[in-house]
């Protein structure tokens, strides 16, 4: 979300357009005032005016409040005739232009979203705000990242969530001229392509790399073989296939109901499991340190008596009913089930399903 300082910066950037449009007329008026000051100083010597006084005399003509009678010199008469209506035009034009641009500001407009994006640096660009993109955006916001979203459908229901959290949102597919400049790819630290079009994701990543060679690219790809080739051929190390990501979780969860997640580190399969200490468990009385020394695993959290503790102390002793979340290899998890008692596996199944029912 944008802070107050960034909102002020975005507003100033947003007002650049009316300022640029207003500048020629304002500049012409200022030039005429300066010329009028010089003219009044030299063409009306009997008043003995210095340049400041002559400039003030010309300035008052803009507001149709002359401080002296109508002059005799023809050039000064021209200034007295031209400056009042010109000043009226400048004042009215400035009021209408700036008030309309500011008061009628549309938070969904491309100009305002670009102004907000220009205040960001080292941000994340997310292409695609479907189901996957929405989950990615939620996680990025939880991580405290500044995010810019690009979605091709203006009717996407998830845009409301993004705008509620003051995330700049652009409507487009990424192929429009200037869109990558609007999202400030040159200043971004990473690009996430989460659309449902593999080729579009690849094209976006390559276009972004041309603008910012240092940008980190994360691709969502449905074709697992294509994802592997992209990693090897285009120097894009993070290209994920949906099937590749989901297969370990589906396979391990079907074999062991205590498993809530699974992933690969290089070629090593690791699982995250929820285990409840059974009444007849051989783990009773052991500490987390002892368990970790005897088995290659990490205890991520422990829940006891309705209280959950993340990364519990190594001296914590296991008691009946403790629920621990651990990370290990499937073979080690099977050994742990044997030590804990197989009956505990059937007891925990409903709890696992309830925990993941909203995932």
Secondary structure, 3 states (H helix, E strand, C coil): CCCHHHHHHHHHHHCHHHHHHHHHHHHHHHHHHHHHHHHHHHHCHHHCCCHHHHHHHHHHHHCCCCCCCCCCCHHHHHHHHHHHHHHHHHHHHHHHHHHHHHHCCCCCCHHHHHHHHHCCCCCEEEECCCHHHHHHHHHHHHCCCCEEEEECCCCCCCHHHHHHCCCEEEECCCCCCCHHHHCCHHHCCEEEECCCCHHHHHHHHHHHHHHCCCCEEEEEECCHHHHHHHHHHCCCCEEEEHHHHHHHHHHHHHHCCCEEEEEEECCEEEEEEEEECCCCCCCCCCEHHHHHHHCCEEEEEEEECCEEEECCCCCCECCCCCEEEEEECHHHHHHHHHHHCCHHHHHHHHHHHHHCCCC
